[in-house]
Amino acid sequence: MLGITREGGERQGGSMSSVKKSGRFTFSLFMSVVLFALPLGGCSIGGEDSDAFDAYGILLSSSPGDQVFDASVIHQIEVILAPEDWQAIIDAAAVYVNDNREYPYYRARVAFDDEELNGDVGCRLKGHISIELAVGHAFPLKLDFNRYVPGQAMDGLKKLNLNTNFAGPTAPMLRDFLSYEAWRQFGVAASRTAFTKLTVNGEDLGIYVMVEQVDGDFIERHFSGPYGDLYKPEQISGSLAYSGSDISGYPDIGHKWPDETDHASLLNALEVLHSGSREDIEGVFDVEGVLTYMAGNVALGSWDYYPNTGHNYYLYEITPGRFTMLPWDMNGSQEYAGLSLCNPTQGYLSGKLLEDPANLDFYRDILTDFLSDTGSIEWLMSRLDAAQSIIGPDLFPGDVDDIRNAIIERVNSLQEELATTGDCP
């Protein structure tokens, strides 16, 4: 039985992500692929293997996250908080306001697939509209394994996101699962996912999708050095409109990693975006990375992305002074959504890039490739079938049918646009 202690010291964590494609495009330096049908044998997270934990209670595997993100099974996570702390999370969710706040962490005990971590773990509420639309107490949560025990990790991971099923109840979970894999198999450095059943203080909260944290470790696994700054912008700073040469003018820019920075590269990039020529802008923003982020979100039907809402992306300094965009938060994807070919022209950055006919052609080529690869009807249907076979009776057939219909409508509509639409207005 898991036990729980109260309060204590805290430490700051880090966070972030990136891109690259083999073949026609040159996108990320590493592709992490999760296979549905094959277990990742040879790795043990605990149980009978006496060497599964190190001296700090860290769960070990051959590669960080291999067992957590074994997508061929439904895992089990048990979280125990002090009753008053769980009530505080419930109360905070009840009065949710979309103001980009970061919720407080509480001490928790955590077991993964029946193996308990030795030390306390940080647990907090996370998300935006998914909090408000959560069913019962099935809120989205974040676990921070080394918040109270420096160096503690689970399967080599420092943090883990537990995304819930809101207003579905299972559709958002499937959308996360499908779309992150589509990004990864297209060659983009994007989070790994797997399913888990979650209980908190003995309450069965149903099936969640676990989503890999984009942090410094993630960056180092996907990119070669020197490593640049990582940001997770939110509204209003997330539009990337210029607000002066001091970082205080961008309260929602969300610096995540490394711990120390003077923000000089970002401030220069924003100033160039504001007043520089197109050639200057292309010197501080990775055109291929930005256009691939746009094309992938359009292909996957994710309306809640940079041009429309100014968030749900990471901004990573892929080479000194030059930034790219990385995908995040796909639980609103796989919609028909009415996303058109030309939607990215509405973004401040993407709009300026797409004023150039050569960039517009490049974007169309990337979108065409996405729609014939991991954004195709055939590929998405096969992965949806695989997810349905894993989850089984816990899925609502109507949710699966809705996603299937949306995929067919969206892909056919975009392919028709590509065939008939000339320049974007």
Beta strands, then each sheet from edge to edge (+ up, - down):
strand 1: 18-19
strand 2: 74-81
strand 3: 106-112
strand 4: 115-116
strand 5: 121-125
strand 6: 141-144
strand 7: 159-163
strand 8: 188-189
strand 9: 193-200
strand 10: 203-212
strand 11: 230-231
strand 12: 255-257
strand 13: 313-319
strand 14: 322-327
sheet 1: 1+ 8-
sheet 2: 4+ 3- 2+ 9+ 10- 7+ 6- 5+
sheet 3: 12+ 11- 13+ 14-
end
